[in-house]
Amino acid sequence: MADESEPKGRPCPFCGASMMHRHCKYVCPQHGVVYDCADTFY
Ligand SMILES: [Zn+2]
């Protein structure tokens, strides 16, 4: 579960689905916006 160096398509932390990168948000097809650029994960 240490895949933080993915170049694209981060998996959703909840369901593992590939998330879309929209604007500055990561959107899971099942959970909606999971990460926002305002988050401190960068
Ligand atoms: Zn999800």
mmCIF file of the protein (N, C-alpha, C, O) and its ligand, coordinates in Angstrom:
data_MODEL
# 
_entry.id   MODEL 
# 
loop_
_entity.id 
_entity.type 
_entity.pdbx_number_of_molecules 
1 polymer     1 
2 non-polymer 1 
# 
_entity_poly.entity_id                      1 
_entity_poly.type                           'polypeptide(L)' 
_entity_poly.nstd_linkage                   no 
_entity_poly.nstd_monomer                   no 
_entity_poly.pdbx_seq_one_letter_code       MADESEPKGRPCPFCGASMMHRHCKYVCPQHGVVYDCADTFY 
_entity_poly.pdbx_seq_one_letter_code_can   MADESEPKGRPCPFCGASMMHRHCKYVCPQHGVVYDCADTFY 
_entity_poly.pdbx_strand_id                 A 
# 
loop_
_entity_poly_seq.entity_id 
_entity_poly_seq.num 
_entity_poly_seq.mon_id 
_entity_poly_seq.hetero 
1 1  MET n 
1 2  ALA n 
1 3  ASP n 
1 4  GLU n 
1 5  SER n 
1 6  GLU n 
1 7  PRO n 
1 8  LYS n 
1 9  GLY n 
1 10 ARG n 
1 11 PRO n 
1 12 CYS n 
1 13 PRO n 
1 14 PHE n 
1 15 CYS n 
1 16 GLY n 
1 17 ALA n 
1 18 SER n 
1 19 MET n 
1 20 MET n 
1 21 HIS n 
1 22 ARG n 
1 23 HIS n 
1 24 CYS n 
1 25 LYS n 
1 26 TYR n 
1 27 VAL n 
1 28 CYS n 
1 29 PRO n 
1 30 GLN n 
1 31 HIS n 
1 32 GLY n 
1 33 VAL n 
1 34 VAL n 
1 35 TYR n 
1 36 ASP n 
1 37 CYS n 
1 38 ALA n 
1 39 ASP n 
1 40 THR n 
1 41 PHE n 
1 42 TYR n 
# 
loop_
_struct_asym.id 
_struct_asym.entity_id 
A 1 
B 2 
# 
loop_
_chem_comp.id 
_chem_comp.type 
_chem_comp.mon_nstd_flag 
ALA 'L-peptide linking' y 
ARG 'L-peptide linking' y 
ASP 'L-peptide linking' y 
CYS 'L-peptide linking' y 
GLN 'L-peptide linking' y 
GLU 'L-peptide linking' y 
GLY 'peptide linking'   y 
HIS 'L-peptide linking' y 
LYS 'L-peptide linking' y 
MET 'L-peptide linking' y 
PHE 'L-peptide linking' y 
PRO 'L-peptide linking' y 
SER 'L-peptide linking' y 
THR 'L-peptide linking' y 
TYR 'L-peptide linking' y 
VAL 'L-peptide linking' y 
ZN  non-polymer         . 
# 
_pdbx_entity_nonpoly.entity_id   2 
_pdbx_entity_nonpoly.name        ? 
_pdbx_entity_nonpoly.comp_id     ZN 
# 
_pdbx_nonpoly_scheme.asym_id         B 
_pdbx_nonpoly_scheme.entity_id       2 
_pdbx_nonpoly_scheme.mon_id          ZN 
_pdbx_nonpoly_scheme.ndb_seq_num     1 
_pdbx_nonpoly_scheme.pdb_seq_num     101 
_pdbx_nonpoly_scheme.auth_seq_num    101 
_pdbx_nonpoly_scheme.pdb_mon_id      ZN 
_pdbx_nonpoly_scheme.auth_mon_id     ZN 
_pdbx_nonpoly_scheme.pdb_strand_id   A 
_pdbx_nonpoly_scheme.pdb_ins_code    . 
# 
loop_
_atom_site.group_PDB 
_atom_site.id 
_atom_site.type_symbol 
_atom_site.label_atom_id 
_atom_site.label_alt_id 
_atom_site.label_comp_id 
_atom_site.label_asym_id 
_atom_site.label_entity_id 
_atom_site.label_seq_id 
_atom_site.pdbx_PDB_ins_code 
_atom_site.Cartn_x 
_atom_site.Cartn_y 
_atom_site.Cartn_z 
_atom_site.occupancy 
_atom_site.B_iso_or_equiv 
_atom_site.pdbx_formal_charge 
_atom_site.auth_seq_id 
_atom_site.auth_comp_id 
_atom_site.auth_asym_id 
_atom_site.auth_atom_id 
_atom_site.pdbx_PDB_model_num 
ATOM   1   N  N  . MET A 1 1  ? 0.828   -1.203 0.000   1.00 0.00 ? 1   MET A N  1 
ATOM   2   C  CA . MET A 1 1  ? 0.000   0.000  0.000   1.00 0.00 ? 1   MET A CA 1 
ATOM   3   C  C  . MET A 1 1  ? 0.861   1.250  0.000   1.00 0.00 ? 1   MET A C  1 
ATOM   4   O  O  . MET A 1 1  ? 0.422   2.313  0.438   1.00 0.00 ? 1   MET A O  1 
ATOM   5   N  N  . ALA A 1 2  ? 2.066   1.127  -0.483  1.00 0.00 ? 2   ALA A N  1 
ATOM   6   C  CA . ALA A 1 2  ? 2.975   2.277  -0.510  1.00 0.00 ? 2   ALA A CA 1 
ATOM   7   C  C  . ALA A 1 2  ? 3.228   2.710  -1.950  1.00 0.00 ? 2   ALA A C  1 
ATOM   8   O  O  . ALA A 1 2  ? 4.370   2.780  -2.405  1.00 0.00 ? 2   ALA A O  1 
ATOM   9   N  N  . ASP A 1 3  ? 2.161   2.992  -2.639  1.00 0.00 ? 3   ASP A N  1 
ATOM   10  C  CA . ASP A 1 3  ? 2.310   3.416  -4.027  1.00 0.00 ? 3   ASP A CA 1 
ATOM   11  C  C  . ASP A 1 3  ? 2.096   4.908  -4.156  1.00 0.00 ? 3   ASP A C  1 
ATOM   12  O  O  . ASP A 1 3  ? 1.072   5.352  -4.674  1.00 0.00 ? 3   ASP A O  1 
ATOM   13  N  N  . GLU A 1 4  ? 3.033   5.662  -3.698  1.00 0.00 ? 4   GLU A N  1 
ATOM   14  C  CA . GLU A 1 4  ? 2.875   7.111  -3.771  1.00 0.00 ? 4   GLU A CA 1 
ATOM   15  C  C  . GLU A 1 4  ? 3.614   7.708  -4.952  1.00 0.00 ? 4   GLU A C  1 
ATOM   16  O  O  . GLU A 1 4  ? 3.551   8.916  -5.181  1.00 0.00 ? 4   GLU A O  1 
ATOM   17  N  N  . SER A 1 5  ? 4.310   6.876  -5.701  1.00 0.00 ? 5   SER A N  1 
ATOM   18  C  CA . SER A 1 5  ? 5.085   7.391  -6.821  1.00 0.00 ? 5   SER A CA 1 
ATOM   19  C  C  . SER A 1 5  ? 4.436   7.053  -8.154  1.00 0.00 ? 5   SER A C  1 
ATOM   20  O  O  . SER A 1 5  ? 5.120   6.950  -9.172  1.00 0.00 ? 5   SER A O  1 
ATOM   21  N  N  . GLU A 1 6  ? 3.136   6.883  -8.152  1.00 0.00 ? 6   GLU A N  1 
ATOM   22  C  CA . GLU A 1 6  ? 2.438   6.631  -9.414  1.00 0.00 ? 6   GLU A CA 1 
ATOM   23  C  C  . GLU A 1 6  ? 2.432   7.903  -10.248 1.00 0.00 ? 6   GLU A C  1 
ATOM   24  O  O  . GLU A 1 6  ? 2.074   8.964  -9.737  1.00 0.00 ? 6   GLU A O  1 
ATOM   25  N  N  . PRO A 1 7  ? 2.817   7.827  -11.510 1.00 0.00 ? 7   PRO A N  1 
ATOM   26  C  CA . PRO A 1 7  ? 2.846   9.014  -12.370 1.00 0.00 ? 7   PRO A CA 1 
ATOM   27  C  C  . PRO A 1 7  ? 1.450   9.509  -12.710 1.00 0.00 ? 7   PRO A C  1 
ATOM   28  O  O  . PRO A 1 7  ? 1.258   10.701 -12.951 1.00 0.00 ? 7   PRO A O  1 
ATOM   29  N  N  . LYS A 1 8  ? 0.494   8.629  -12.731 1.00 0.00 ? 8   LYS A N  1 
ATOM   30  C  CA . LYS A 1 8  ? -0.879  9.024  -13.039 1.00 0.00 ? 8   LYS A CA 1 
ATOM   31  C  C  . LYS A 1 8  ? -1.825  7.948  -12.542 1.00 0.00 ? 8   LYS A C  1 
ATOM   32  O  O  . LYS A 1 8  ? -1.412  6.829  -12.240 1.00 0.00 ? 8   LYS A O  1 
ATOM   33  N  N  . GLY A 1 9  ? -3.104  8.304  -12.461 1.00 0.00 ? 9   GLY A N  1 
ATOM   34  C  CA . GLY A 1 9  ? -4.106  7.339  -12.083 1.00 0.00 ? 9   GLY A CA 1 
ATOM   35  C  C  . GLY A 1 9  ? -3.904  6.759  -10.702 1.00 0.00 ? 9   GLY A C  1 
ATOM   36  O  O  . GLY A 1 9  ? -3.802  5.543  -10.543 1.00 0.00 ? 9   GLY A O  1 
ATOM   37  N  N  . ARG A 1 10 ? -3.845  7.614  -9.708  1.00 0.00 ? 10  ARG A N  1 
ATOM   38  C  CA . ARG A 1 10 ? -3.747  7.118  -8.339  1.00 0.00 ? 10  ARG A CA 1 
ATOM   39  C  C  . ARG A 1 10 ? -4.974  6.274  -8.007  1.00 0.00 ? 10  ARG A C  1 
ATOM   40  O  O  . ARG A 1 10 ? -6.098  6.640  -8.350  1.00 0.00 ? 10  ARG A O  1 
ATOM   41  N  N  . PRO A 1 11 ? -4.755  5.156  -7.346  1.00 0.00 ? 11  PRO A N  1 
ATOM   42  C  CA . PRO A 1 11 ? -5.904  4.348  -6.939  1.00 0.00 ? 11  PRO A CA 1 
ATOM   43  C  C  . PRO A 1 11 ? -6.638  4.979  -5.770  1.00 0.00 ? 11  PRO A C  1 
ATOM   44  O  O  . PRO A 1 11 ? -6.034  5.610  -4.903  1.00 0.00 ? 11  PRO A O  1 
ATOM   45  N  N  . CYS A 1 12 ? -7.934  4.801  -5.761  1.00 0.00 ? 12  CYS A N  1 
ATOM   46  C  CA . CYS A 1 12 ? -8.734  5.311  -4.660  1.00 0.00 ? 12  CYS A CA 1 
ATOM   47  C  C  . CYS A 1 12 ? -8.355  4.587  -3.373  1.00 0.00 ? 12  CYS A C  1 
ATOM   48  O  O  . CYS A 1 12 ? -8.265  3.360  -3.367  1.00 0.00 ? 12  CYS A O  1 
ATOM   49  N  N  . PRO A 1 13 ? -8.134  5.316  -2.293  1.00 0.00 ? 13  PRO A N  1 
ATOM   50  C  CA . PRO A 1 13 ? -7.767  4.696  -1.019  1.00 0.00 ? 13  PRO A CA 1 
ATOM   51  C  C  . PRO A 1 13 ? -8.915  3.893  -0.418  1.00 0.00 ? 13  PRO A C  1 
ATOM   52  O  O  . PRO A 1 13 ? -8.710  3.092  0.494   1.00 0.00 ? 13  PRO A O  1 
ATOM   53  N  N  . PHE A 1 14 ? -10.104 4.107  -0.926  1.00 0.00 ? 14  PHE A N  1 
ATOM   54  C  CA . PHE A 1 14 ? -11.270 3.424  -0.358  1.00 0.00 ? 14  PHE A CA 1 
ATOM   55  C  C  . PHE A 1 14 ? -11.619 2.154  -1.114  1.00 0.00 ? 14  PHE A C  1 
ATOM   56  O  O  . PHE A 1 14 ? -11.897 1.121  -0.506  1.00 0.00 ? 14  PHE A O  1 
ATOM   57  N  N  . CYS A 1 15 ? -11.606 2.230  -2.466  1.00 0.00 ? 15  CYS A N  1 
ATOM   58  C  CA . CYS A 1 15 ? -12.043 1.076  -3.247  1.00 0.00 ? 15  CYS A CA 1 
ATOM   59  C  C  . CYS A 1 15 ? -10.972 0.595  -4.224  1.00 0.00 ? 15  CYS A C  1 
ATOM   60  O  O  . CYS A 1 15 ? -11.124 -0.468 -4.825  1.00 0.00 ? 15  CYS A O  1 
ATOM   61  N  N  . GLY A 1 16 ? -9.896  1.359  -4.391  1.00 0.00 ? 16  GLY A N  1 
ATOM   62  C  CA . GLY A 1 16 ? -8.813  0.915  -5.260  1.00 0.00 ? 16  GLY A CA 1 
ATOM   63  C  C  . GLY A 1 16 ? -9.045  1.197  -6.732  1.00 0.00 ? 16  GLY A C  1 
ATOM   64  O  O  . GLY A 1 16 ? -8.225  0.817  -7.568  1.00 0.00 ? 16  GLY A O  1 
ATOM   65  N  N  . ALA A 1 17 ? -10.143 1.854  -7.065  1.00 0.00 ? 17  ALA A N  1 
ATOM   66  C  CA . ALA A 1 17 ? -10.407 2.190  -8.463  1.00 0.00 ? 17  ALA A CA 1 
ATOM   67  C  C  . ALA A 1 17 ? -9.472  3.302  -8.921  1.00 0.00 ? 17  ALA A C  1 
ATOM   68  O  O  . ALA A 1 17 ? -9.030  4.124  -8.118  1.00 0.00 ? 17  ALA A O  1 
ATOM   69  N  N  . SER A 1 18 ? -9.173  3.321  -10.218 1.00 0.00 ? 18  SER A N  1 
ATOM   70  C  CA . SER A 1 18 ? -8.325  4.376  -10.749 1.00 0.00 ? 18  SER A CA 1 
ATOM   71  C  C  . SER A 1 18 ? -9.074  5.697  -10.720 1.00 0.00 ? 18  SER A C  1 
ATOM   72  O  O  . SER A 1 18 ? -10.191 5.809  -11.226 1.00 0.00 ? 18  SER A O  1 
ATOM   73  N  N  . MET A 1 19 ? -8.444  6.687  -10.124 1.00 0.00 ? 19  MET A N  1 
ATOM   74  C  CA . MET A 1 19 ? -9.106  7.982  -10.034 1.00 0.00 ? 19  MET A CA 1 
ATOM   75  C  C  . MET A 1 19 ? -8.729  8.852  -11.209 1.00 0.00 ? 19  MET A C  1 
ATOM   76  O  O  . MET A 1 19 ? -7.645  8.728  -11.778 1.00 0.00 ? 19  MET A O  1 
ATOM   77  N  N  . MET A 1 20 ? -9.644  9.736  -11.560 1.00 0.00 ? 20  MET A N  1 
ATOM   78  C  CA . MET A 1 20 ? -9.370  10.689 -12.627 1.00 0.00 ? 20  MET A CA 1 
ATOM   79  C  C  . MET A 1 20 ? -8.782  11.948 -12.010 1.00 0.00 ? 20  MET A C  1 
ATOM   80  O  O  . MET A 1 20 ? -9.138  12.344 -10.900 1.00 0.00 ? 20  MET A O  1 
ATOM   81  N  N  . HIS A 1 21 ? -7.873  12.569 -12.757 1.00 0.00 ? 21  HIS A N  1 
ATOM   82  C  CA . HIS A 1 21 ? -7.288  13.815 -12.264 1.00 0.00 ? 21  HIS A CA 1 
ATOM   83  C  C  . HIS A 1 21 ? -7.957  14.958 -12.979 1.00 0.00 ? 21  HIS A C  1 
ATOM   84  O  O  . HIS A 1 21 ? -7.673  15.233 -14.145 1.00 0.00 ? 21  HIS A O  1 
ATOM   85  N  N  . ARG A 1 22 ? -8.850  15.626 -12.271 1.00 0.00 ? 22  ARG A N  1 
ATOM   86  C  CA . ARG A 1 22 ? -9.586  16.729 -12.868 1.00 0.00 ? 22  ARG A CA 1 
ATOM   87  C  C  . ARG A 1 22 ? -9.137  18.035 -12.242 1.00 0.00 ? 22  ARG A C  1 
ATOM   88  O  O  . ARG A 1 22 ? -9.162  18.195 -11.022 1.00 0.00 ? 22  ARG A O  1 
ATOM   89  N  N  . HIS A 1 23 ? -8.730  18.956 -13.082 1.00 0.00 ? 23  HIS A N  1 
ATOM   90  C  CA . HIS A 1 23 ? -8.246  20.232 -12.564 1.00 0.00 ? 23  HIS A CA 1 
ATOM   91  C  C  . HIS A 1 23 ? -7.211  19.936 -11.492 1.00 0.00 ? 23  HIS A C  1 
ATOM   92  O  O  . HIS A 1 23 ? -6.131  19.441 -11.813 1.00 0.00 ? 23  HIS A O  1 
ATOM   93  N  N  . CYS A 1 24 ? -7.498  20.215 -10.260 1.00 0.00 ? 24  CYS A N  1 
ATOM   94  C  CA . CYS A 1 24 ? -6.532  19.858 -9.218  1.00 0.00 ? 24  CYS A CA 1 
ATOM   95  C  C  . CYS A 1 24 ? -7.191  18.946 -8.199  1.00 0.00 ? 24  CYS A C  1 
ATOM   96  O  O  . CYS A 1 24 ? -6.922  19.008 -6.999  1.00 0.00 ? 24  CYS A O  1 
ATOM   97  N  N  . LYS A 1 25 ? -8.069  18.092 -8.727  1.00 0.00 ? 25  LYS A N  1 
ATOM   98  C  CA . LYS A 1 25 ? -8.727  17.155 -7.824  1.00 0.00 ? 25  LYS A CA 1 
ATOM   99  C  C  . LYS A 1 25 ? -8.627  15.751 -8.372  1.00 0.00 ? 25  LYS A C  1 
ATOM   100 O  O  . LYS A 1 25 ? -8.587  15.544 -9.585  1.00 0.00 ? 25  LYS A O  1 
ATOM   101 N  N  . TYR A 1 26 ? -8.587  14.793 -7.473  1.00 0.00 ? 26  TYR A N  1 
ATOM   102 C  CA . TYR A 1 26 ? -8.649  13.400 -7.887  1.00 0.00 ? 26  TYR A CA 1 
ATOM   103 C  C  . TYR A 1 26 ? -10.063 12.907 -7.635  1.00 0.00 ? 26  TYR A C  1 
ATOM   104 O  O  . TYR A 1 26 ? -10.568 12.981 -6.515  1.00 0.00 ? 26  TYR A O  1 
ATOM   105 N  N  . VAL A 1 27 ? -10.696 12.405 -8.683  1.00 0.00 ? 27  VAL A N  1 
ATOM   106 C  CA . VAL A 1 27 ? -12.088 12.002 -8.574  1.00 0.00 ? 27  VAL A CA 1 
ATOM   107 C  C  . VAL A 1 27 ? -12.227 10.496 -8.763  1.00 0.00 ? 27  VAL A C  1 
ATOM   108 O  O  . VAL A 1 27 ? -11.841 9.950  -9.797  1.00 0.00 ? 27  VAL A O  1 
ATOM   109 N  N  . CYS A 1 28 ? -12.772 9.843  -7.769  1.00 0.00 ? 28  CYS A N  1 
ATOM   110 C  CA . CYS A 1 28 ? -13.066 8.417  -7.863  1.00 0.00 ? 28  CYS A CA 1 
ATOM   111 C  C  . CYS A 1 28 ? -14.425 8.254  -8.515  1.00 0.00 ? 28  CYS A C  1 
ATOM   112 O  O  . CYS A 1 28 ? -15.359 8.974  -8.164  1.00 0.00 ? 28  CYS A O  1 
ATOM   113 N  N  . PRO A 1 29 ? -14.562 7.328  -9.454  1.00 0.00 ? 29  PRO A N  1 
ATOM   114 C  CA . PRO A 1 29 ? -15.855 7.123  -10.117 1.00 0.00 ? 29  PRO A CA 1 
ATOM   115 C  C  . PRO A 1 29 ? -16.949 6.682  -9.147  1.00 0.00 ? 29  PRO A C  1 
ATOM   116 O  O  . PRO A 1 29 ? -18.136 6.790  -9.457  1.00 0.00 ? 29  PRO A O  1 
ATOM   117 N  N  . GLN A 1 30 ? -16.559 6.194  -7.994  1.00 0.00 ? 30  GLN A N  1 
ATOM   118 C  CA . GLN A 1 30 ? -17.557 5.713  -7.035  1.00 0.00 ? 30  GLN A CA 1 
ATOM   119 C  C  . GLN A 1 30 ? -17.700 6.618  -5.816  1.00 0.00 ? 30  GLN A C  1 
ATOM   120 O  O  . GLN A 1 30 ? -18.764 6.670  -5.198  1.00 0.00 ? 30  GLN A O  1 
ATOM   121 N  N  . HIS A 1 31 ? -16.635 7.329  -5.473  1.00 0.00 ? 31  HIS A N  1 
ATOM   122 C  CA . HIS A 1 31 ? -16.687 8.140  -4.263  1.00 0.00 ? 31  HIS A CA 1 
ATOM   123 C  C  . HIS A 1 31 ? -16.700 9.641  -4.547  1.00 0.00 ? 31  HIS A C  1 
ATOM   124 O  O  . HIS A 1 31 ? -16.876 10.448 -3.634  1.00 0.00 ? 31  HIS A O  1 
ATOM   125 N  N  . GLY A 1 32 ? -16.516 10.006 -5.793  1.00 0.00 ? 32  GLY A N  1 
ATOM   126 C  CA . GLY A 1 32 ? -16.449 11.422 -6.099  1.00 0.00 ? 32  GLY A CA 1 
ATOM   127 C  C  . GLY A 1 32 ? -15.060 11.963 -5.789  1.00 0.00 ? 32  GLY A C  1 
ATOM   128 O  O  . GLY A 1 32 ? -14.070 11.237 -5.889  1.00 0.00 ? 32  GLY A O  1 
ATOM   129 N  N  . VAL A 1 33 ? -14.986 13.217 -5.419  1.00 0.00 ? 33  VAL A N  1 
ATOM   130 C  CA . VAL A 1 33 ? -13.692 13.840 -5.152  1.00 0.00 ? 33  VAL A CA 1 
ATOM   131 C  C  . VAL A 1 33 ? -13.076 13.248 -3.891  1.00 0.00 ? 33  VAL A C  1 
ATOM   132 O  O  . VAL A 1 33 ? -13.656 13.320 -2.807  1.00 0.00 ? 33  VAL A O  1 
ATOM   133 N  N  . VAL A 1 34 ? -11.897 12.666 -4.048  1.00 0.00 ? 34  VAL A N  1 
ATOM   134 C  CA . VAL A 1 34 ? -11.207 12.064 -2.914  1.00 0.00 ? 34  VAL A CA 1 
ATOM   135 C  C  . VAL A 1 34 ? -10.111 12.990 -2.409  1.00 0.00 ? 34  VAL A C  1 
ATOM   136 O  O  . VAL A 1 34 ? -9.955  13.210 -1.208  1.00 0.00 ? 34  VAL A O  1 
ATOM   137 N  N  . TYR A 1 35 ? -9.346  13.534 -3.380  1.00 0.00 ? 35  TYR A N  1 
ATOM   138 C  CA . TYR A 1 35 ? -8.287  14.470 -2.998  1.00 0.00 ? 35  TYR A CA 1 
ATOM   139 C  C  . TYR A 1 35 ? -8.535  15.803 -3.668  1.00 0.00 ? 35  TYR A C  1 
ATOM   140 O  O  . TYR A 1 35 ? -9.054  15.877 -4.782  1.00 0.00 ? 35  TYR A O  1 
ATOM   141 N  N  . ASP A 1 36 ? -8.161  16.831 -2.982  1.00 0.00 ? 36  ASP A N  1 
ATOM   142 C  CA . ASP A 1 36 ? -8.276  18.167 -3.533  1.00 0.00 ? 36  ASP A CA 1 
ATOM   143 C  C  . ASP A 1 36 ? -6.898  18.813 -3.473  1.00 0.00 ? 36  ASP A C  1 
ATOM   144 O  O  . ASP A 1 36 ? -6.067  18.441 -2.644  1.00 0.00 ? 36  ASP A O  1 
ATOM   145 N  N  . CYS A 1 37 ? -6.658  19.781 -4.354  1.00 0.00 ? 37  CYS A N  1 
ATOM   146 C  CA . CYS A 1 37 ? -5.349  20.416 -4.352  1.00 0.00 ? 37  CYS A CA 1 
ATOM   147 C  C  . CYS A 1 37 ? -5.118  21.172 -3.051  1.00 0.00 ? 37  CYS A C  1 
ATOM   148 O  O  . CYS A 1 37 ? -3.982  21.511 -2.720  1.00 0.00 ? 37  CYS A O  1 
ATOM   149 N  N  . ALA A 1 38 ? -6.178  21.434 -2.322  1.00 0.00 ? 38  ALA A N  1 
ATOM   150 C  CA . ALA A 1 38 ? -6.054  22.122 -1.050  1.00 0.00 ? 38  ALA A CA 1 
ATOM   151 C  C  . ALA A 1 38 ? -5.581  21.175 0.056   1.00 0.00 ? 38  ALA A C  1 
ATOM   152 O  O  . ALA A 1 38 ? -5.205  21.615 1.142   1.00 0.00 ? 38  ALA A O  1 
ATOM   153 N  N  . ASP A 1 39 ? -5.605  19.893 -0.228  1.00 0.00 ? 39  ASP A N  1 
ATOM   154 C  CA . ASP A 1 39 ? -5.138  18.931 0.766   1.00 0.00 ? 39  ASP A CA 1 
ATOM   155 C  C  . ASP A 1 39 ? -3.615  18.998 0.888   1.00 0.00 ? 39  ASP A C  1 
ATOM   156 O  O  . ASP A 1 39 ? -2.930  19.532 0.015   1.00 0.00 ? 39  ASP A O  1 
ATOM   157 N  N  . THR A 1 40 ? -3.123  18.466 1.945   1.00 0.00 ? 40  THR A N  1 
ATOM   158 C  CA . THR A 1 40 ? -1.690  18.601 2.234   1.00 0.00 ? 40  THR A CA 1 
ATOM   159 C  C  . THR A 1 40 ? -0.922  17.332 1.890   1.00 0.00 ? 40  THR A C  1 
ATOM   160 O  O  . THR A 1 40 ? 0.091   17.028 2.519   1.00 0.00 ? 40  THR A O  1 
ATOM   161 N  N  . PHE A 1 41 ? -1.396  16.598 0.903   1.00 0.00 ? 41  PHE A N  1 
ATOM   162 C  CA . PHE A 1 41 ? -0.696  15.360 0.580   1.00 0.00 ? 41  PHE A CA 1 
ATOM   163 C  C  . PHE A 1 41 ? 0.449   15.564 -0.396  1.00 0.00 ? 41  PHE A C  1 
ATOM   164 O  O  . PHE A 1 41 ? 1.173   14.623 -0.720  1.00 0.00 ? 41  PHE A O  1 
ATOM   165 N  N  . TYR A 1 42 ? 0.613   16.813 -0.868  1.00 0.00 ? 42  TYR A N  1 
ATOM   166 C  CA . TYR A 1 42 ? 1.742   17.060 -1.767  1.00 0.00 ? 42  TYR A CA 1 
ATOM   167 C  C  . TYR A 1 42 ? 2.935   17.593 -0.993  1.00 0.00 ? 42  TYR A C  1 
ATOM   168 O  O  . TYR A 1 42 ? 3.983   17.861 -1.581  1.00 0.00 ? 42  TYR A O  1 
HETATM 169 ZN ZN . ZN  B 2 .  ? -13.341 4.944  -4.508  1.00 0.00 2 101 ZN  A ZN 1 
# 
